Amino acid sequence: RVGTSGVVPACRTLDCVSVFALSCSEAQQVLDAIAGPDAEDPYSRSGNPVQFSPQQFKFAVPSHLEFHGDSGYAKLFAQAILKLRQIGGTPVEIDFAPFVEAGALLYGPWVAERAAHLEAQMDKMLPVTKEILETAKKYSALDFFKARNRLDELKQKGRETFKQADVIFVPTAPTIYQLAQVEKKPVELNNHLGHYTSFANLMDLAAVSLPAGMRQDGVPFGVSLIAPAFSDKALLALGQRFLG
Protein backbone atom coordinates (compact mmCIF):
# COMPACT_ATOMS: atom_id res chain seq x y z
CA ARG A 1 0.00 0.00 0.00
CA VAL A 2 2.98 2.30 0.65
CA GLY A 3 5.83 1.99 -1.84
CA THR A 4 9.26 1.00 -0.57
CA SER A 5 11.35 2.94 -3.09
CA GLY A 6 14.43 4.23 -1.28
CA VAL A 7 14.02 1.82 1.63
CA VAL A 8 16.98 -0.48 2.30
CA PRO A 9 15.44 -3.95 1.81
CA ALA A 10 15.42 -6.54 4.56
CA CYS A 11 12.96 -9.03 3.07
CA ARG A 12 11.60 -7.32 0.00
CA THR A 13 8.46 -9.40 -0.54
CA LEU A 14 7.45 -8.68 3.06
CA ASP A 15 8.85 -5.21 3.77
CA CYS A 16 6.32 -2.56 4.80
CA VAL A 17 6.78 1.11 5.64
CA SER A 18 5.38 1.78 9.12
CA VAL A 19 4.00 5.03 10.49
CA PHE A 20 4.94 6.17 13.99
CA ALA A 21 2.65 8.90 15.35
CA LEU A 22 1.38 10.37 18.62
CA SER A 23 -2.24 9.54 17.78
CA CYS A 24 -4.23 7.33 15.45
CA SER A 25 -5.71 10.36 13.69
CA GLU A 26 -2.22 11.69 12.92
CA ALA A 27 -1.17 8.24 11.68
CA GLN A 28 -4.16 8.27 9.33
CA GLN A 29 -3.16 11.69 8.00
CA VAL A 30 0.35 10.41 7.27
CA LEU A 31 -0.98 7.26 5.62
CA ASP A 32 -3.30 9.33 3.41
CA ALA A 33 -0.27 11.32 2.27
CA ILE A 34 2.11 8.43 1.51
CA ALA A 35 -0.17 5.63 0.30
CA GLY A 36 -0.58 5.02 -3.40
CA PRO A 37 0.96 3.34 -6.45
CA ASP A 38 4.75 3.32 -6.68
CA ALA A 39 6.03 2.72 -10.20
CA GLU A 40 9.48 1.80 -8.87
CA ASP A 41 8.22 -0.86 -6.45
CA PRO A 42 6.94 -4.07 -8.12
CA TYR A 43 5.21 -5.05 -4.87
CA SER A 44 3.23 -1.79 -4.67
CA ARG A 45 -0.52 -2.37 -4.87
CA SER A 46 -3.94 -1.02 -4.00
CA GLY A 47 -7.14 -2.68 -2.85
CA ASN A 48 -10.64 -2.13 -1.56
CA PRO A 49 -10.87 -0.98 2.07
CA VAL A 50 -11.82 -3.64 4.61
CA GLN A 51 -14.34 -2.16 7.00
CA PHE A 52 -15.90 -3.02 10.34
CA SER A 53 -17.64 -1.00 13.03
CA PRO A 54 -15.40 0.48 15.75
CA GLN A 55 -18.47 0.67 17.99
CA GLN A 56 -19.62 -2.96 17.74
CA PHE A 57 -17.07 -5.60 16.78
CA LYS A 58 -15.68 -9.03 17.61
CA PHE A 59 -12.05 -9.43 18.62
CA ALA A 60 -10.12 -12.70 18.63
CA VAL A 61 -7.85 -13.53 21.56
CA PRO A 62 -5.53 -16.59 21.64
CA SER A 63 -6.91 -19.37 23.82
CA HIS A 64 -3.41 -19.82 25.23
CA LEU A 65 -1.45 -16.71 26.18
CA GLU A 66 2.33 -16.68 26.61
CA PHE A 67 4.11 -14.01 28.66
CA HIS A 68 7.35 -15.86 29.54
CA GLY A 69 6.75 -15.29 33.23
CA ASP A 70 6.00 -11.58 32.93
CA SER A 71 3.07 -11.19 35.32
CA GLY A 72 3.03 -7.43 34.82
CA TYR A 73 2.38 -7.76 31.10
CA ALA A 74 -0.21 -10.47 31.73
CA LYS A 75 -2.13 -8.17 34.10
CA LEU A 76 -1.97 -5.24 31.67
CA PHE A 77 -3.27 -7.36 28.81
CA ALA A 78 -6.21 -8.54 30.92
CA GLN A 79 -7.00 -4.89 31.61
CA ALA A 80 -6.76 -4.11 27.89
CA ILE A 81 -9.25 -6.88 27.07
CA LEU A 82 -11.65 -5.42 29.60
CA LYS A 83 -11.26 -1.97 28.05
CA LEU A 84 -11.95 -3.34 24.55
CA ARG A 85 -15.12 -4.97 25.86
CA GLN A 86 -16.20 -1.69 27.44
CA ILE A 87 -16.04 0.13 24.09
CA GLY A 88 -18.21 -2.42 22.29
CA GLY A 89 -16.02 -5.47 21.63
CA THR A 90 -17.06 -9.08 22.03
CA PRO A 91 -14.14 -11.49 22.66
CA VAL A 92 -13.77 -14.73 20.72
CA GLU A 93 -11.15 -17.35 21.67
CA ILE A 94 -9.08 -18.77 18.80
CA ASP A 95 -6.39 -21.35 18.23
CA PHE A 96 -3.29 -19.20 17.72
CA ALA A 97 -1.03 -22.07 16.61
CA PRO A 98 -1.33 -21.39 12.82
CA PHE A 99 -0.19 -17.80 13.35
CA VAL A 100 2.76 -18.84 15.51
CA GLU A 101 3.78 -21.42 12.89
CA ALA A 102 3.62 -18.78 10.15
CA GLY A 103 5.72 -16.36 12.20
CA ALA A 104 8.41 -18.99 12.70
CA LEU A 105 8.96 -19.11 8.93
CA LEU A 106 10.51 -15.65 9.12
CA TYR A 107 13.66 -17.25 10.55
CA GLY A 108 13.36 -20.21 8.17
CA PRO A 109 13.69 -20.09 4.37
CA TRP A 110 12.81 -16.40 4.24
CA VAL A 111 16.26 -15.70 5.69
CA ALA A 112 17.53 -16.62 2.23
CA GLU A 113 15.62 -13.69 0.74
CA ARG A 114 17.23 -11.34 3.23
CA ALA A 115 20.66 -12.75 2.39
CA ALA A 116 20.01 -12.29 -1.33
CA HIS A 117 19.50 -8.55 -0.80
CA LEU A 118 22.22 -8.02 1.78
CA GLU A 119 24.96 -10.49 0.77
CA ALA A 120 27.33 -7.76 -0.36
CA GLN A 121 27.06 -6.03 3.02
CA MET A 122 27.81 -9.08 5.20
CA ASP A 123 31.25 -7.89 6.33
CA LYS A 124 29.80 -4.61 7.63
CA MET A 125 27.21 -6.25 9.89
CA LEU A 126 27.16 -7.06 13.57
CA PRO A 127 28.44 -10.61 14.09
CA VAL A 128 25.03 -11.84 15.26
CA THR A 129 23.29 -10.41 12.17
CA LYS A 130 25.87 -11.98 9.89
CA GLU A 131 25.49 -15.31 11.69
CA ILE A 132 21.73 -15.33 11.14
CA LEU A 133 22.00 -14.43 7.46
CA GLU A 134 24.63 -17.10 6.85
CA THR A 135 22.05 -19.75 7.83
CA ALA A 136 20.47 -18.99 4.43
CA LYS A 137 23.03 -21.32 2.84
CA LYS A 138 21.36 -24.37 4.35
CA TYR A 139 18.03 -23.77 2.57
CA SER A 140 17.35 -25.11 -0.92
CA ALA A 141 14.77 -24.01 -3.47
CA LEU A 142 12.86 -27.14 -2.47
CA ASP A 143 12.82 -25.96 1.15
CA PHE A 144 11.47 -22.59 0.12
CA PHE A 145 8.63 -23.92 -2.01
CA LYS A 146 7.62 -26.37 0.71
CA ALA A 147 7.52 -23.46 3.17
CA ARG A 148 5.66 -21.27 0.67
CA ASN A 149 3.02 -23.96 0.16
CA ARG A 150 2.65 -24.38 3.91
CA LEU A 151 2.28 -20.63 4.32
CA ASP A 152 -0.61 -20.65 1.85
CA GLU A 153 -2.30 -23.32 3.97
CA LEU A 154 -1.78 -21.24 7.09
CA LYS A 155 -3.19 -18.16 5.34
CA GLN A 156 -6.33 -20.14 4.62
CA LYS A 157 -6.65 -20.98 8.33
CA GLY A 158 -6.15 -17.29 9.07
CA ARG A 159 -9.02 -16.37 6.75
CA GLU A 160 -11.23 -18.73 8.75
CA THR A 161 -10.34 -16.74 11.87
CA PHE A 162 -11.62 -13.55 10.29
CA LYS A 163 -14.96 -15.20 9.65
CA GLN A 164 -15.30 -15.39 13.44
CA ALA A 165 -13.89 -12.00 14.38
CA ASP A 166 -13.15 -8.59 12.88
CA VAL A 167 -9.72 -8.23 14.47
CA ILE A 168 -7.11 -10.23 16.36
CA PHE A 169 -6.16 -8.62 19.68
CA VAL A 170 -2.77 -9.55 21.16
CA PRO A 171 0.08 -8.10 23.21
CA THR A 172 2.56 -6.41 20.89
CA ALA A 173 5.26 -8.33 22.80
CA PRO A 174 4.85 -10.91 25.57
CA THR A 175 7.64 -9.42 27.68
CA ILE A 176 10.70 -7.16 27.35
CA TYR A 177 14.44 -7.83 27.57
CA GLN A 178 17.57 -5.81 28.21
CA LEU A 179 19.98 -5.40 25.30
CA ALA A 180 22.63 -7.56 26.97
CA GLN A 181 20.13 -10.42 27.26
CA VAL A 182 19.24 -10.22 23.57
CA GLU A 183 22.90 -10.16 22.56
CA LYS A 184 23.47 -13.47 24.36
CA LYS A 185 20.44 -15.23 22.84
CA PRO A 186 19.46 -13.13 19.81
CA VAL A 187 17.38 -15.63 17.83
CA GLU A 188 15.58 -17.17 20.80
CA LEU A 189 14.66 -13.87 22.46
CA ASN A 190 13.73 -12.15 19.18
CA ASN A 191 11.41 -15.07 18.51
CA HIS A 192 9.86 -14.47 21.93
CA LEU A 193 9.43 -10.77 21.19
CA GLY A 194 7.80 -11.48 17.82
CA HIS A 195 5.52 -14.25 19.10
CA TYR A 196 2.35 -12.18 18.63
CA THR A 197 3.32 -10.17 15.54
CA SER A 198 5.95 -11.88 13.31
CA PHE A 199 3.25 -13.58 11.25
CA ALA A 200 1.49 -10.36 10.19
CA ASN A 201 3.51 -9.53 7.07
CA LEU A 202 3.84 -13.18 6.04
CA MET A 203 0.06 -13.64 6.23
CA ASP A 204 -0.69 -10.35 4.44
CA LEU A 205 -2.33 -8.62 7.39
CA ALA A 206 -2.52 -5.02 8.56
CA ALA A 207 -1.71 -4.03 12.13
CA VAL A 208 -1.81 -1.12 14.54
CA SER A 209 0.17 -1.14 17.78
CA LEU A 210 -1.11 0.94 20.70
CA PRO A 211 0.26 1.91 24.13
CA ALA A 212 -1.64 0.14 26.91
CA GLY A 213 -0.12 1.13 30.22
CA MET A 214 3.05 0.64 32.24
CA ARG A 215 4.38 -2.10 34.45
CA GLN A 216 5.01 -1.14 38.07
CA ASP A 217 8.71 -0.65 37.21
CA GLY A 218 7.83 1.91 34.54
CA VAL A 219 8.37 -0.37 31.52
CA PRO A 220 5.73 0.33 28.83
CA PHE A 221 3.29 -2.25 27.50
CA GLY A 222 1.56 -2.29 24.13
CA VAL A 223 -1.20 -4.16 22.34
CA SER A 224 -1.80 -4.83 18.66
CA LEU A 225 -4.95 -4.87 16.58
CA ILE A 226 -4.50 -7.07 13.50
CA ALA A 227 -6.89 -7.53 10.57
CA PRO A 228 -6.85 -8.34 6.82
CA ALA A 229 -4.91 -6.21 4.33
CA PHE A 230 -6.41 -2.77 3.60
CA SER A 231 -8.17 -2.57 6.95
CA ASP A 232 -5.81 0.20 8.11
CA LYS A 233 -8.46 2.91 8.36
CA ALA A 234 -10.84 0.72 10.36
CA LEU A 235 -8.00 -0.38 12.66
CA LEU A 236 -6.99 3.23 13.28
CA ALA A 237 -10.58 4.22 14.04
CA LEU A 238 -10.83 1.39 16.57
CA GLY A 239 -7.42 2.27 17.95
CA GLN A 240 -8.54 5.86 18.49
CA ARG A 241 -11.53 4.63 20.50
CA PHE A 242 -9.31 2.33 22.55
CA LEU A 243 -6.99 5.20 23.42
CA GLY A 244 -9.96 7.42 24.28
PyMOL commands that set and color helices and strands:
alter all, ss='L'
color gray80, all
select helices_A, chain A and resi 24-34+71-86+97-107+110-124+127-138+141-164+179-184+186-193+199-202+232-243
alter helices_A, ss='H'
color red, helices_A
select strands_A, chain A and resi 57-62+89-94+167-171+205-214+220-228
alter strands_A, ss='S'
color yellow, strands_A
deselect
rebuild
show_as cartoon
